Amino acid sequence: MTVKPLADKVLIKMIEAEETTKGGIILASAAKEKPQVAEVIAAGPGDTVDGKLVPMTVEVGQKVIVSKYAGTEIKVDGEDMLIVRQNDILAIVE
């Protein structure tokens, strides 16, 4: 299935959090925080403001930091993904 986001929406796939701490302690699944780093899978063309198209600032393949409880969860070909607004993306990870 192909998902093409509209307007200022972005399809992202969350990157799994580390299962061990820096000290080597293995975390139980209940102790893990919800991941906030994701990879951009697809992006819409941008939003229209005052009749002019404002292009997206994120591109496919970039890693981004997303608000903790943002977006709508969907399944694409059996994989969990999120559709978020560009405003819900806090930063680009370089």
Secondary structure, DSSP 8 states (H G I E B T S, - for coil): ------TTEEEEEE----SB-TT--B--TTTS----EEEEEEE-SEEEETTEEEE-S--TT-EEEE-TT-SEEEEETTEEEEEEEGGGEEEEE-
